[in-house]
Amino acid sequence: MSLSVGDVAPEFTLQGTGEKSYSLSSFRGQPVVLVFYPGDDTPVCTKQLNSYNNELSAFESVGAQVLAISAQDLASHEQFASKHGFQFPLLSDTDKTVAGLYGTVGPLGFPRRSVFVIDGQGVVRYAHRAIAGLTFRPVEELVAAVEAAR
C-alpha cells in the first residue's frame, strides 16, 4: 500500500510508553507528527529521537503531538525512553501492522525511517520515507509542514 499526501491516515491503536494505549483518533483536532524509526538504541534513531525531544517546544508551539513507532516491544521502548528522557510516547508495533498500513516496511521486511504529518482532521499532509535511513528529517522541516497543513 502506498499512502500519499491527501489520503486519510489509517487509524491505529498501539501500546506505548507509560503503559498506555494510544489511538490516532484520540488526537483529532490537533496535528500529529508520526515518526517510524527502525530501532531502539541504534545510532541514527537515538540521534533522531533526541533531536525531536530536545526541540519538542518547536512542535508544541504549533500544537503538534509527536508519536514514534517501531517494532520493538514495550519493555525495550520503556528502557530506551527512560535512558534518554523522551517526553513523547514510543509505540510498539511488533508485528509491523501499522508500519504496513503506512507503507514503511522496506525490502526483506526491514523498517524504513519515515515521517508523516497528519492534520487535525486525520489527513496526511506530509510524507517522507527514507531510502537508506542514514539521515532523518530536521525539526524545522517538520514544523514547517505542520504550519503548512493548517
N, C-alpha and C positions, 0 to 999 in steps of 0.2 A: 504494500500500500504506500502511496506517495501523498503525504499530507502537504498541502501548499497554503500559501498566504491567501486568505479569503475563505478558507474552509472552516467549518465548525470544529473546534478542538474536541477530540474524543474524551468522553467522561471516564474517570477512573477513581478508584478508592484504593489506597495503599497504606500499609502500616509505616509509621515513621518514628523518628527520634522523639523522645518524650513519651514513648509508649502510647502514641495516639494514632488514630486512623485519620487520614487526610483524603478528602474528595475535592476534585477540581471545582465542582459545582458550589462548594461551600465558600468559594472566593468570588462568586458572581458579584458584579458591581465594582470590582477593582481589577486592575491588570495583574497578570501573573507572568513572571519570568521563570519558565520551566527549563531547567538545566539537566540534560542527560550526560552523565560522566562515566567513564569506563570503570574506575575502581577506587576504593578507599585506600588511602596511604600510598598512592602511586605519585611519582614526582610531579607530573603536569596537572593531575587532578587536585593534588594538595595545593599547588600554586594557584590554580584557577579558583577553587572554593575559598581560599584565604583572601584572594583579591576581592571577590564578591563580598565576603564577610567584612573585610577592612573598609569597604566603601558602601556598606549597607545603607548608610544615611542617604546616599545618592538615589538608591532605589526607593527608600521611604519617602524622599522628597517629591517623587512623582506618584506616590501611592501604590507602588508595586510590591507584591509578595514574591519572594524568591522561594522556589521549591527545587530541590536537587534530587535526582533519581538515578540509582544504579542497581545492579543485580546482586550486590552483596546482601547478606541477611541483616536483620535488625541489630544483632549483637555487634557486628562489625561497624555498622553505622554509628551506634551509640559510642563505641570506643573512639572512632575517628572524630566524631563531633566533640566529644569531651576533650580529647587531646588538643584540638585546635580552637575550641570555644565558638563553634559555629552558632550563629544566632538565627538561623533559618533551618527548617526541617530537612532531613535527609530521608528519602523514602525508599523502601525496599521493594524491588521488582524482580524477585529471584527467578521467576520463570520467564522474564522478559516479555510478558504480555503487553504491558503498556509501551515498552520500547518498540514492540512490533506495530502497535497502533499508530505510533508517531513516525514510523519508518526509520528508526535509528539503529536497527540491527544490521551490521555490515556483513561482509563475506565471512563465511565459516562461523557465523553466529556471534562474532565479536561486536561489542557495542561501539557506536560511533559517537564521538563527542559532539553534542548538538544542543542548540538553544532555540527556544520558541518564546515569543512574546504573544500572550493571549489577552485580548481586551476584556473589559468588564462584561461584555455580552457573550463571551466564550468563543470569539472568532480569532483565528490565528492571524496576527498582523506582521509577524517577522518569523522567519525560519532560517536556521543555518545548521547544516550538517557537515562536519569536517570530513575530509577525505582521509587524511592521515592522523589527525587528532593530536599533533605535536604542539599546537598552539590553541588558544581559546579566544573567544570574543571579549574585547575590553568592556569594562563597565560603562564608559562614555557612550559606546555604540548601542548598548542595550538600553540605557536610559533614554537616548535619542529615539530609539524605536518605540519605547513606551510613550514618549511625548507625542510622536507622530501618530500613534494609534488613537489618540484622544479625539 
